[in-house]
Amino acid sequence: MDLLGLTGLIIFFGVIVASLRGWIRQDILPIQSALILSSIVLVVLAFMSGNSVGVRELMSNLYLHPITALIAGFLVAGALEAAGAFRAAIHLLERASRTPVGMTGTVALLVNTPTILAMPCGRIMAAALIPAAILFGHNIAKAKKSPLLASIIVFGFIVNAAASCGPSPIGGIGMVGEGMGGYELGSFGNAQQIAIMLITAVTMLSTRFIYRIMPSESLLNVEEEAEEKKEKTEKIPRSGYLALGIFLLTITSVFVLKPPVPIQTVLMLIVLVVMVISETSIQDLVAGVILHPVMAMISGFIMAGALVAVGSFDVLIELLENVALTPLGYVGVAVLLVNLPTILPMPCGRIIGMALIPGVLMFGTRLGDVTGSAFAVPIVLTAFIVNAAASCGPSPIGGIGGIGEGNLGTAIGVSGRPQQVGILVGTGFAALTISLLGFI
């Protein structure tokens, strides 16, 4: 077994575990910075051992397409936010609650809105629609005289938002797996979206019947804040509704018509149109670009390049095959591998996703050789990606689950348990969907 490759694996997983355990304080050294420093350490170790690692080799795993799509996606989000499109979505949901759809139907729409709109980062929809989630949660809890319902709705929405960046066509991590595996853009999307809806439902049911996470009594104060928010959202310019309609229509058309132009070009056209109709400034546009997930993707790519350069993935596959020779078998190892992001939940699924997708792809190929399954690679990739995307919800180091916990006044980290149950079930369902139905 190659010692340098094994050292790379130890350093990579050591940094992740140390960050999760709090041994590496995130306010001093964020996980992204720690991974980039680790990559530099691996390059130095390779040089000392006589294996020179060039810049080209280090960056061999860095694909510009998902990064530029991610940035373009954030520009679209910034334009939509400035135009009032997200406020328009909230207003439409509030109006739907007063129709025969009712509050229950509206909640179903609300918690699945992040996956329906599929932004490049779950934090976009979480920030935009959390007030609506809290408002609906409080109203239903008050009507049914069950405060628990507020937690059910908020945490269902949170895990849906977290996972939604997986199938997103505008910078989602699913497109990375599709690109590396040589599959058409959107091949994994439908299976992921169905799985995410299941993840959401299981999380809500787990919160209701197993973990029973009760919100703080201070939630009563949220009603006044939510009502103030509601009054503000009623004065929405027509450009907000128009911008939302243009975005949904264009993205839908891309998947149906599949025009021979890059998704980035389509996104920039959306940005220009929305800016014109809403008179959005460049400052408002740039304000929608969140650097955290961009840096997470880049640091993950760089770490993957370093691991490839020092032979760590070859060592990883060797270790996994050794474990597969035990009663656990290849399928058991695959189950552990695809659930690794939730076992080691990062504040952004792109971190561990980008770093390990090459290894997952390699193991999927090996699994296909052993089992004879033609869909072994997409099964493993799809399951791993949806697990990685959703894992930032229950992450204790900056996961968006903390947003819900803070707003509901619950203990820190309690939402992680029902979310992880949902993610576990949804991951298996995604794999099963691809196995039985292929690319639906």
Buried (B, 14 or more C-beta within 10 A) or exposed (E): EBEBBBBBBEBBEBBBEBBBEEEBEBEEBBBBBBBBBBBEBBBEBBEEEEBEBEEEBBBBBBBEBBBBBBBBBBBBBBBBBBBBBBBBBBBBBBEBBEEEBEBEEBBBBBBBBBBBBBBBBBBBBBBBBBBBBBBBBBBBBBEEEEBBBBBBBBBBBBBBBBBBBBBBBBBBBBBBBBBBBEBEBBBBBBBBBBBBBBBBBBBBBBBBEEBEBBBBEEBEEBBEEBEEBBEEBEEBBEBBBBBBEBBBEBBEEBEEEEEEEBBBEBBBBBBEBBBEBBEBEEEBBEBBBBEBBBBBBBBBBBBBBBBBBBBBBBBBBBBBBEBBEEEEBBEEBBBEBBBBBBBBBBBBBBBBBBBBBBBBBBBBBBBBEEBEBEBBBBBBBBBBBBBBBBBBBBBBBBBBBBBBBEBBBBEEBBBBBBBBBBBBBBBBBBBBBBBEEEBE
